[in-house]
Amino acid sequence: METQVHADAVYIMDNSKDALHFAELSLKALKHVFIAKPDILDLEQMQYLKKLAQESGVVLQLGTGYKFCSAYATLSELSCAAKVINVMYQLTNSCNMKLELFYIFDFVTNILNNNIIKFDFCSWKNAENLYNLFHYRIDCDNGSVVNITFYKIAEGEPKLEITFASSETLICADVFKSVIKQYRAGAASEITLDDYCEKSIRDCYIQNFRRAINNESDAVRTIDKQFQNLISSLRL
């Protein structure tokens, strides 16, 4: 005897080609879909799945990035007036740079509430003739400039540092250490937040996914903005 399982939402944690096919079948079956690792998607596939979700009237959500880490809310309050943003990301060879670029892009543009109007890209090779240094310059519609530098290392821990500069304030954030320093009018202050935790970030994304299924407007807007950012980052 066959056992049928009925569900309104599907969580896809794999990143194989079968996962992409399963997402398509689920959306066509009117199921809400959460894709944990969006690096399986190229631009055409992403737009196709988004179109399927819209036609089916269901929610398609991507995870997991840095938007729900402890530094995000604080930086959103402090950094909205920043005009120059410098991101320095030291990552290991095992990291997926395309996915990390999307996470950082989504993180920064949501803090600033801006959109891309122009970008430039450069890369350099090391002594072994392998690309290990990458730089993106992004010009935004609010007049701000974002510089994103990736540097690959063979050993060690990933490190993500972001500075937000305006004419009056400099804010320096070590995202993984959850430490934010602010320099304003000759005075300095430091904020230490809860430890960075990937599990809590995933939990927040899933909570936001459930709220979007319930049609809560701010959760729906968060997901729509995330898709805009993914499509933009795939074009970089």
C-alpha positions in Angstrom: 0.0 0.0 0.0 1.4 3.4 -1.0 1.5 6.2 1.6 0.8 9.7 0.3 2.3 12.7 2.1 0.4 16.0 1.6 2.3 19.2 2.2 1.8 22.8 1.4 5.5 23.7 1.4 8.7 21.9 0.2 12.2 22.5 1.6 15.0 21.7 -0.9 18.3 21.3 0.9 20.3 19.6 -1.9 22.1 21.5 -4.6 22.1 18.8 -7.4 20.4 19.1 -10.8 17.7 16.8 -9.4 16.9 19.5 -6.8 16.2 22.0 -9.6 13.8 19.6 -11.3 12.1 18.9 -8.0 11.6 22.6 -7.5 10.0 22.9 -10.9 7.6 19.9 -10.2 6.7 21.3 -6.7 5.9 24.8 -8.1 3.7 23.3 -10.8 1.9 21.3 -8.1 1.1 24.6 -6.3 3.6 24.0 -3.5 5.5 26.8 -1.8 9.2 26.1 -2.3 12.3 27.0 -0.2 15.7 26.5 -2.0 18.5 26.5 0.6 21.4 26.7 -1.9 20.5 29.0 -4.8 24.0 28.6 -6.4 22.4 25.7 -8.3 20.6 28.3 -10.4 21.8 30.3 -13.3 20.0 33.5 -14.5 17.6 31.7 -16.9 16.7 29.0 -14.4 16.1 31.6 -11.7 13.8 33.7 -13.9 11.9 30.5 -15.0 11.3 29.3 -11.4 10.2 32.8 -10.4 7.7 32.9 -13.3 6.3 29.5 -12.3 5.8 30.7 -8.7 4.0 33.8 -9.9 1.7 31.8 -12.2 1.0 29.2 -9.4 0.4 31.9 -6.8 2.9 30.4 -4.4 6.0 31.6 -2.5 9.5 30.8 -3.8 12.2 31.6 -1.2 16.0 31.4 -1.2 18.3 30.9 1.7 20.7 31.4 3.5 22.7 34.5 3.6 23.8 37.2 6.1 20.6 39.3 6.2 19.5 37.8 9.5 22.8 37.8 11.2 23.1 39.8 14.4 25.0 42.7 12.7 22.3 43.3 10.0 19.7 45.2 12.1 22.3 47.4 13.8 24.0 48.3 10.5 20.6 49.0 8.9 20.1 51.7 11.6 23.6 53.2 11.4 24.6 53.0 7.8 21.7 54.2 5.6 23.5 57.5 4.8 26.8 55.8 3.7 28.2 56.9 0.4 31.3 54.6 0.1 31.0 51.0 1.1 34.1 48.8 1.1 33.7 45.0 1.5 36.8 42.9 2.1 36.1 39.1 2.1 38.8 36.6 2.8 37.4 33.3 1.7 38.8 29.7 1.5 39.2 27.9 -1.8 36.2 25.7 -0.9 33.8 28.6 -0.7 31.4 29.2 -3.6 32.2 32.7 -4.7 29.1 33.2 -6.9 26.9 32.3 -3.9 29.0 34.5 -1.5 28.7 37.4 -3.9 24.9 37.1 -3.9 24.9 37.0 -0.1 27.0 40.1 0.3 25.2 42.0 -2.5 21.9 41.2 -0.9 23.2 42.2 2.6 24.6 45.5 1.5 21.9 46.7 -0.9 19.2 46.0 1.7 21.0 48.0 4.3 21.3 50.9 1.9 18.0 50.4 0.2 19.5 51.0 -3.2 19.7 49.4 -6.7 22.6 49.0 -9.2 23.0 51.3 -12.2 26.5 50.3 -13.2 29.2 47.8 -12.3 32.8 47.0 -13.2 34.8 43.8 -12.5 38.5 42.9 -12.4 40.4 39.8 -11.4 44.1 38.8 -11.0 46.1 35.6 -10.9 48.6 34.4 -8.4 52.1 32.9 -8.9 50.4 29.5 -9.7 48.4 31.2 -12.5 45.2 30.8 -10.6 42.7 33.6 -10.1 42.7 34.5 -6.4 41.9 38.2 -6.3 38.5 39.6 -7.5 37.2 43.2 -7.3 33.7 44.5 -8.1 32.8 48.2 -8.2 29.1 48.9 -8.1 27.5 52.3 -8.7 24.0 52.7 -7.1 21.0 54.8 -7.9 21.3 56.7 -4.6 24.8 57.9 -5.5 26.6 55.4 -3.3 29.5 53.3 -4.5 30.2 49.7 -3.3 33.6 48.1 -3.6 33.7 44.4 -3.1 37.0 42.6 -2.9 37.4 38.8 -2.6 40.7 37.2 -1.7 41.1 33.5 -1.7 43.3 31.7 0.8 44.4 28.1 0.9 44.1 27.8 4.7 42.5 29.7 7.5 39.0 31.0 8.4 36.7 33.1 6.2 36.7 36.8 7.3 34.2 39.4 6.2 34.8 43.1 7.0 32.7 46.0 5.7 33.2 49.7 6.2 30.5 52.3 5.6 31.7 55.9 5.1 29.7 59.1 4.9 30.9 62.7 5.3 30.3 62.5 9.0 30.6 58.9 10.1 32.8 55.9 9.5 31.4 52.5 10.5 33.6 49.3 10.5 31.9 45.9 10.9 33.5 42.5 11.4 30.4 40.5 10.4 31.6 37.1 11.5 32.9 38.3 14.9 29.7 40.5 15.3 31.7 43.6 16.2 30.8 47.1 15.0 32.9 50.2 15.5 31.6 53.7 14.9 33.8 56.9 14.5 31.9 60.2 14.5 33.0 63.7 15.4 36.3 62.6 16.9 34.6 60.0 19.2 34.7 56.2 18.9 32.3 53.6 20.1 32.1 49.8 19.8 29.1 47.5 19.7 29.5 43.8 20.4 26.5 41.7 19.3 25.4 38.1 19.6 27.8 35.6 18.1 27.4 34.8 14.4 25.4 31.6 14.0 24.5 30.0 10.7 21.7 27.9 12.3 20.0 31.0 13.7 20.2 32.7 10.3 18.7 29.7 8.6 15.9 29.6 11.2 15.1 33.3 10.5 14.9 32.7 6.8 12.5 29.8 7.3 10.4 31.9 9.7 10.3 34.7 7.0 9.3 32.0 4.4 6.4 30.9 6.6 5.3 34.5 7.1 5.4 35.1 3.4 3.2 32.1 2.9 0.7 33.7 5.3 0.9 36.8 3.0 2.5 39.1 5.5 3.5 42.1 3.4 6.9 42.9 4.9 8.0 39.2 4.5 6.8 39.2 0.9 8.7 42.4 0.1 11.8 40.9 1.6 11.6 37.9 -0.7 10.9 40.1 -3.8 13.9 42.2 -3.0 16.0 39.1 -2.6 15.1 37.9 -6.0 15.9 41.2 -7.5 19.3 41.1 -5.9 20.0 37.5 -7.0 19.2 38.4 -10.6 21.5 41.5 -10.4 24.3 39.5 -8.8 24.1 36.8 -11.5 24.5 39.5 -14.1 27.7 40.8 -12.4 
